[in-house]
Amino acid sequence: MRLLLLFVVLAAIVLMIFFIWGDAFTSIFSEHGSVVWLTSFGAWAWLAGIILLMGDLLLPLPATVIMSALGYVYGPLGGGLIGGGGSFLAGAAGYWLCRMIGERAATFILGSRDYNQGKQLARKEIGAWIVVLSRWLPVFPEVIACMAGLTRMNSIRFHVALLCGSVPMGFVYAYIGYSGLENPGLALALSAAVPALIWFLVGRVLKGVTKNH
């Protein structure tokens, strides 16, 4: 029960921050505004983009718009690598920040019963699937990453799942920003299946490696 409650509280906090400051950030980091902001850093625009994407861990930044702007600035390949990398680093940061609090603190926060249940869920196949698919959802990606760290999901499994979810998204939005697609619905719908397919294949390979962790 505490595990579910903590998830709801974290999601509520993110939503509250979004409702309070989301419009301001969306206005500043509109598609055009993001391009202008990134190009103002010259040769360091790529680093500014990564920092913005990592900032999504704490602030209601429009990550998909920033990825599109990276595609406009660096093209579909370079922008995709930078955008996917920034999304990956944001998730990894949330995971390790929560994992580093230790098992004793996690048990205190969740209670012994919920902590053990959370660890069991993290070890199951569905735990990795949640990480993969959450990267395409608004609000929840970093909350899921934090919960994975708190329940000590196997680090190899988590990071590979995170990679499978983050990188395709980075390339899709970079392509949208580069090509200027006005109606990208079909591209997004088709590409949303790519992380699932990649994880289905990669997860089979990792299953034997992580089953005892």
Number of C-alpha atoms within 10 A of each C-alpha: 12 15 19 12 11 15 17 13 13 19 18 13 15 20 17 13 14 18 12 10 14 17 13 14 14 18 13 15 22 17 20 14 16 22 22 14 17 22 18 12 13 10 10 11 18 22 14 18 26 22 15 23 27 24 16 20 22 13 16 23 24 22 23 22 22 29 35 30 32 35 30 23 20 19 20 25 17 18 29 26 23 25 35 27 19 28 33 25 21 25 30 22 18 23 26 17 14 19 22 13 12 14 14 10 14 20 16 10 15 21 15 14 12 18 22 14 15 22 18 14 16 25 22 12 13 11 20 24 20 18 30 25 20 20 28 18 8 13 22 18 26 27 24 23 29 24 22 30 28 29 27 25 25 18 17 13 24 25 21 19 27 29 25 26 29 30 21 23 25 30 26 27 30 33 25 24 27 20 14 13 12 8 9 13 10 9 14 15 10 10 15 18 12 15 24 18 12 16 22 14 11 15 21 10 11 14 12 9 12 14 12 8 11
